[in-house]
Amino acid sequence: MKEIQKLFPSMDGNDFQREELLSYFNTVLTKIDELKDPNKLTLGEMPEYTEDYYNRVIQKAAIPKSGVSMDNVVQELLKLVEGHRFVNRNYVANAAPLPTIASIIGNLVMVLVNGNNLWDVEGPAAATAEVEVTAMLSKLVGYDENMSAGYTTWGGQGAVFNSLRLAIARYAPSSNQKGIPQNLYCFCSELSHYSLYKSVEATGIGVENMIRVTANADHSMNLEDLKEKIEQVIAKGGVPLYILATMGTTDTFGIDDIEGIKYIAEEMERTYNIDPIYIHADSAMGGMYTFFNQYDFESNPLQLEDKVNEVLTSYQQKFKQIKLADSMVFDFHKLGQTPYTTSLFLIKNRENLKYVDLDAEETPYVGNRGYGSYHTGYTLECSRMGSALSIYASLLAFGIEGYQELLANYIRVNIAFRETLTKEISNVVVTNEISPITTFRFYPEEKKWNDELNGLLTVEEMMEINQFNDEFAEIIGTDRDTIFFGNTRKQRLVKAKNSNNPISIYAHKFFAISPYTTIEEVDRYVAFLKEHLEIFLKTKRSMLTKI
Ligand SMILES: *Cc1c(COP(=O)(O)O)cnc(C)c1O
């Protein structure tokens, strides 16, 4: 056992074993730092992803008969890091965070004491941190912290699933025993994240009972369509159970009018004498902007520019209403810059948890003892990582103002990017509102965006433009080691001249997520696109003349 014990941190805190652990940290940090290059996206060279890449991984995989040295372990791990994308100024693709130092330390503390967030006896640090960040964020968004509850879970998607489970159990408390009623319906924007799609599959509600509401030009849910569709469901004997209000769509940052949604829900409840409709604010993307809920734009203490202020003022109006939702989520591992997975599911009224909590007799080995008073028997996970520690550390290190500065910069950079992009390139249009994301679409010749929006193009014409953008995405994708742009095949849906089916619009995506993405970098981003576009157009033309 002496050899085996050497694989563990010390029992008595001796210097020797600490130094050993520190030396491994040091090697890892040094090697990763050596691989960093501000002009590249990746840490070292990307592996060559040949067709049999993973096949070869499978063939060679084997557990060593006797363990290898720790130096070897570290070397093998560092091999995996080689070619990894690193979120620096060249990463403008998606909401991928560069974890802050505070959140890394928070995570490390969690790992070192390895608390289980299931029960405070097994994980007191994470339990206290979870209660504390729940109260901090409740106060921020306007939930009553004495009524609210929160727990970290598996992502924004987990929050959607958890909220749907609450909605079902609240409406039909016997459903945990007898299975769910067959006439339940959910409503979401046609641009919402697929989290609800998966959740209606997994809860047994069924995708056919998930009603998609059309989106407005600004990518928010169309409230007239919502009302009409709820009434249709009621008319045929269905139960409108749940509305997903997206606060920041994944690709375009559209923000649903939650006040309007709540108004319609209450109107339906009164008119048809139905049970309250559960509203979950899917704020996985946008929730961090509640950090501006109390910002005073008049005195403007951070001296934000007018254009940035204008966007943030409109966000404040929308995000102040998030308190109307029955639940919401903070996905810190998106705009909040913490490691995966750090999502806090926040519930306005903790009473609702009684519908999903386990009976004491079902949890024989934890909780419900004379000792310990925090036991999350209502979560879908059993053991839970204490990711509240990362969130807690980040909240302390940033403070409200630090987050405001970070979040304002996402907007500032996007404004500059849009201006430069449309100035430098003639055949491009920006296709969403100013936000941390810019979606944009190129045209082989002249711009036809207005025609596309107004249903004046045929399916074939739009497919051709989609194809053009798709090919271009491939071209710039191969050079992603220089700058990595995102793209989407469903930026929005539009009508075609010759079809009743809505057509998906393809677009490119610029996502200002790194703290190193500043306005000084914008010219570089646009130059990259311009150079590649010129080459792409040239090859396309020469191919045409060859035919
Ligand atoms: C990213 C996202 C999700 C999923 O969140 P995860 O943390 O990746 O599980 C859900 N909804 C929206 C709107 C999102 O942008």
The ligand as an ORCA input file, in Angstrom:
! r2SCAN-3c Opt
* xyz 0 1
  C     -26.541     27.178    -24.718
  C     -27.975     27.244    -24.517
  C     -28.658     26.218    -23.872
  C     -27.946     24.978    -23.413
  O     -27.065     25.290    -22.384
  P     -25.919     24.261    -21.959
  O     -25.285     24.940    -20.810
  O     -25.036     24.094    -23.135
  O     -26.605     22.995    -21.587
  C     -30.004     26.354    -23.666
  N     -30.660     27.442    -24.110
  C     -30.051     28.454    -24.748
  C     -30.836     29.632    -25.204
  C     -28.685     28.380    -24.985
  O     -28.071     29.366    -25.649
*
